[in-house]
Amino acid sequence: MRYQYHPLGFEGSRIAQGFWRLQEWNMTSADTLSFIEDCLDLGVTTFDHADIYGGYQCESLFGEALKQKPALRDKMEIVTKCGILLPSESRPDIQVHRYDYRAEHILASVDQSLANLQCEYIDTLLLHRPSPLMDADEIAQAFDLLFTLGKVKHFGVSNFTTRQFDLLQSRLDAPLIINQVELSPLALQHFEDGTLDHAQQHAVTPMAWSPFAGGDLFSGVSDKAKRVQAVLAEIAQEKNCTVDQAVIAWLLRHPAGICPVMGSGKIARLATAVEAMSIQLSDDDWFRVWIASQGQPVP
Ligand SMILES: NC(=O)c1ccc[n+]([C@@H]2O[C@H](COP(=O)([O-])OP(=O)(O)OC[C@H]3O[C@@H](n4cnc5c(N)ncnc54)[C@H](OP(=O)(O)O)[C@@H]3O)[C@@H](O)[C@H]2O)c1
């Protein structure tokens, strides 16, 4: 394979904007374009997609907006994903919600994503979720062809264990540069299962999906959510910041270099998150959140 080696992992913005919920935002194409421009103005240049978002509609909504100002394409990094088959109105051919990592599917999915996004290349393609049936050699062949054809510049994965990551990596000449996993004060699993240690060891960028636990950090009613909300509110008051800024600062404090993928379509929320890059949490504050989430002191 003839990839350019990227020893420092993913070269995108530290905070990314996700478009999973784009359809729910009920934006016109002009609104979406304006949102994209506002993101870029804030320095948020990395945009996270997947083929299946919005029942296979979100990439197209983004592409329709981008078509109005194609010059914006080279000012951003587009991440998109493939591999989940989701029965939906727009895909009546899909009968079973499952995964597909045959080379034929990966190649067809990328072609469809490029058509939807109305652009010539994808910056980073992620395999969306691991499949028991994935064949690393076949995936490597598909990646090689996509790179050679100039359709995809870099590759990564999402929701992969470190073992699954290493298996795929063992068949590739170039490094996988992203593992996108769920990380938030309410989702500590990947802080403890080796994912973030592995990311640091191999200079893989851990992207955090649902950094606000899908909104549960504000409105969740479980005992755990309430404990974490209370501590975050205290820290926000002490630091003279907002709760969302305390969450972003908490994620950024981790040495693995977590890149949060924001999920709101409200640009003010993104601006608030960007401001949080200058907030330093003490280790005491970091562990107060950790302990509240665990519901018990550290051993
Ligand atoms: N790889 C994967 O498997 C995977 C899975 C899920 C998501 N993702 C990616 O991660 C991105 C983010 O996920 P997400 O949307 O779940 O992120 P999130 O930021 O955890 O949740 C977004 C939700 O939180 C609410 N929210 C945000 N700020 C708030 C505030 N200050 N007060 C009250 N509510 C607030 C939003 O409401 P408003 O709309 O009102 O702002 C929205 O409903 C997605 O767009 C997608 O790109 C990837």
The ligand as an SDF file (V2000), in Angstrom:
LIG
                    3D

 48 52  0  0  0  0  0  0  0  0999 V2000
  -19.6080    5.9280   15.8930 N   0  0  0  0  0  0  0  0  0  0  0  0
  -20.7630    5.7020   16.4690 C   0  0  0  0  0  0  0  0  0  0  0  0
  -21.1770    4.5600   16.6950 O   0  0  0  0  0  0  0  0  0  0  0  0
  -21.6020    6.8830   16.8830 C   0  0  0  0  0  0  0  0  0  0  0  0
  -22.7570    6.7070   17.6820 C   0  0  0  0  0  0  0  0  0  0  0  0
  -23.4900    7.8340   18.0450 C   0  0  0  0  0  0  0  0  0  0  0  0
  -23.0780    9.1080   17.6280 C   0  0  0  0  0  0  0  0  0  0  0  0
  -21.9730    9.2400   16.8400 N   0  0  0  0  0  0  0  0  0  0  0  0
  -21.4820   10.5770   16.4210 C   0  0  0  0  0  0  0  0  0  0  0  0
  -21.4080   11.3940   17.5630 O   0  0  0  0  0  0  0  0  0  0  0  0
  -22.1170   12.6100   17.3280 C   0  0  0  0  0  0  0  0  0  0  0  0
  -22.6260   13.1590   18.6170 C   0  0  0  0  0  0  0  0  0  0  0  0
  -23.5320   12.2390   19.2300 O   0  0  0  0  0  0  0  0  0  0  0  0
  -24.7590   12.7940   20.0580 P   0  0  0  0  0  0  0  0  0  0  0  0
  -25.6310   13.6030   19.1860 O   0  0  0  0  0  0  0  0  0  0  0  0
  -25.3600   11.6710   20.8130 O   0  0  0  0  0  0  0  0  0  0  0  0
  -23.9410   13.7930   21.0520 O   0  0  0  0  0  0  0  0  0  0  0  0
  -24.2720   14.4590   22.4450 P   0  0  0  0  0  0  0  0  0  0  0  0
  -23.6300   15.7980   22.3820 O   0  0  0  0  0  0  0  0  0  0  0  0
  -23.8930   13.5450   23.5450 O   0  0  0  0  0  0  0  0  0  0  0  0
  -25.8470   14.6190   22.4940 O   0  0  0  0  0  0  0  0  0  0  0  0
  -26.5140   15.5590   21.7420 C   0  0  0  0  0  0  0  0  0  0  0  0
  -27.8230   15.8480   22.4740 C   0  0  0  0  0  0  0  0  0  0  0  0
  -27.4950   16.5610   23.6680 O   0  0  0  0  0  0  0  0  0  0  0  0
  -28.2790   17.7280   23.7160 C   0  0  0  0  0  0  0  0  0  0  0  0
  -27.5040   18.8290   24.2740 N   0  0  0  0  0  0  0  0  0  0  0  0
  -26.2790   19.2400   23.8740 C   0  0  0  0  0  0  0  0  0  0  0  0
  -25.8830   20.3030   24.6140 N   0  0  0  0  0  0  0  0  0  0  0  0
  -26.8740   20.5310   25.4890 C   0  0  0  0  0  0  0  0  0  0  0  0
  -27.0530   21.4890   26.5270 C   0  0  0  0  0  0  0  0  0  0  0  0
  -26.1240   22.3960   26.8140 N   0  0  0  0  0  0  0  0  0  0  0  0
  -28.2050   21.4390   27.2390 N   0  0  0  0  0  0  0  0  0  0  0  0
  -29.1530   20.5340   26.9540 C   0  0  0  0  0  0  0  0  0  0  0  0
  -29.0420   19.5930   25.9840 N   0  0  0  0  0  0  0  0  0  0  0  0
  -27.9080   19.6010   25.2590 C   0  0  0  0  0  0  0  0  0  0  0  0
  -28.6230   18.0420   22.2940 C   0  0  0  0  0  0  0  0  0  0  0  0
  -29.8270   18.7950   22.2840 O   0  0  0  0  0  0  0  0  0  0  0  0
  -30.0050   20.0410   21.2800 P   0  0  0  0  0  0  0  0  0  0  0  0
  -30.1990   19.4130   19.9320 O   0  0  0  0  0  0  0  0  0  0  0  0
  -31.1990   20.7410   21.8240 O   0  0  0  0  0  0  0  0  0  0  0  0
  -28.7830   20.8850   21.3390 O   0  0  0  0  0  0  0  0  0  0  0  0
  -28.7570   16.6890   21.6500 C   0  0  0  0  0  0  0  0  0  0  0  0
  -30.0680   16.1820   21.8180 O   0  0  0  0  0  0  0  0  0  0  0  0
  -23.1720   12.2120   16.3040 C   0  0  0  0  0  0  0  0  0  0  0  0
  -23.6430   13.3150   15.5470 O   0  0  0  0  0  0  0  0  0  0  0  0
  -22.4110   11.2590   15.4270 C   0  0  0  0  0  0  0  0  0  0  0  0
  -21.6410   11.9850   14.4890 O   0  0  0  0  0  0  0  0  0  0  0  0
  -21.2250    8.1600   16.4630 C   0  0  0  0  0  0  0  0  0  0  0  0
  1  2  1  0
  2  3  2  0
  2  4  1  0
  4  5  1  0
  4 48  2  0
  5  6  2  0
  6  7  1  0
  7  8  2  0
  8  9  1  0
  8 48  1  0
  9 10  1  0
  9 46  1  0
 10 11  1  0
 11 12  1  0
 11 44  1  0
 12 13  1  0
 13 14  1  0
 14 15  2  0
 14 16  1  0
 14 17  1  0
 17 18  1  0
 18 19  2  0
 18 20  1  0
 18 21  1  0
 21 22  1  0
 22 23  1  0
 23 24  1  0
 23 42  1  0
 24 25  1  0
 25 26  1  0
 25 36  1  0
 26 27  1  0
 26 35  1  0
 27 28  2  0
 28 29  1  0
 29 30  1  0
 29 35  2  0
 30 31  1  0
 30 32  2  0
 32 33  1  0
 33 34  2  0
 34 35  1  0
 36 37  1  0
 36 42  1  0
 37 38  1  0
 38 39  2  0
 38 40  1  0
 38 41  1  0
 42 43  1  0
 44 45  1  0
 44 46  1  0
 46 47  1  0
M  CHG  2   8   1  16  -1
M  END
$$$$
